[in-house]
Amino acid sequence: MTQERYLKMCEQLGKEPDPEEIPPDLEDFPEIVLQAMSTFSYLGDRVYPDIGYMGKDFTNLSYYLNINGIKNTELFLEILTYLESRAIKQSQESLKRERDKLKRKS
């Protein structure tokens, strides 16, 4: 949910927005997070037919580190692996839902 959608929802419900619940906007993140998110989207996906999404292909990572001039590579990689773990978890949950759905049909 974006800040705009949250504020619109609060307005429609006649509810006062809670600053603790307002989702962050992209401008709220440090530059290294934005660079990691951008790099994450550029990296290729490793997807296997029977298994599904296995994560990102980090083959070209050094290229993106050089282009973006990343100095704090440890933090950058920590952000990338966090994003990757979330994407893998989301993919696994989606596959599980699909399997469960197919089981119920048969």
N, C-alpha and C positions, 0 to 999 in steps of 0.2 A: 504494500500500500504506500502511496506517495503522500507527502505532506498535503498537497492540494486535495487529494481524495479524502484524506482524514478530516481536513477542515470542512469540506463540503458535507461529509457525512454528519459531523457534529452540528453543522448549521441545519441540516434537514431534520435531525432529531431534537433540535432545540437544546442541545447540550453544550456546555462550556468546554472548549478544548483543554485537555490536561497536558501541560508541557512535558510531563514524563512519558506520555503515550504518543506524542507526535513523532512519526518516523523521520529519521535523518534524511536530508536531501544530499545529492551528490556533492554540492559545494561544502557540506559539513565535514567531509572526509579529508585527511591530509593528502598531499600530492602523491605520495608513494602508494597509497591505497588506490587512487584513481589509475595510476600507471600499472599497477598489478592487475586491476580489473580489465583494463584495456588489453594488456598482454595475454591475460587468461582467455579473452575472446578470440585473440589471434592464433593461439596455439591449436593444433589439430586435435581431434578427438580419437581415442582408441576405443573402437566399438567392434565387438565380436558377435557373430550371428546367434550363437547359442547362449552366450553369457550376457551380452548387452554392453553398456558403457563401462569402460574400465579406467577412465581417467584421461588426462591430457598427455599428448606426445611432447615431451620437453626437449626434443632434438634441437630445435632452433632457439632455445631459451637464451643461450649466450649472445646470440645475434640481437635479441630484444633488449637484453641487459645493456649492451653497448649502445644501441640506438637511443635508449631512454637515459643513458648516463647514470644508471643506478649505482649509488655508492654503498648504501646499506643493503647488501645482497641478502643477509641473514633475515632481516625483517621482510624484505620483498618475497623471498622464498616461503617464509612462514605464511604470508598472506595468500600466496598462490596455492599452497598445499591446503590451507583452510578452505579456499574456494573450491578446490578440486574435491575435497572430502564431502563438502555439501552437495556438489553436483553428483557424485557417486551415490551418496545416500538417497538423493531424490530419485535417481534412475532406478536404484534397487527397489525403492518403495513403489514406484510406478510399475515395474515388472511384476512385483508381488501382487499388486492389485489386479493386473491383467490376468495373471495365472489363477488367482482366486475366482475371478469372474468366469474364466473358462471352465474351472472345476464345477462351479455352480450350474452352468449350462448343461454339463454332461451327466 
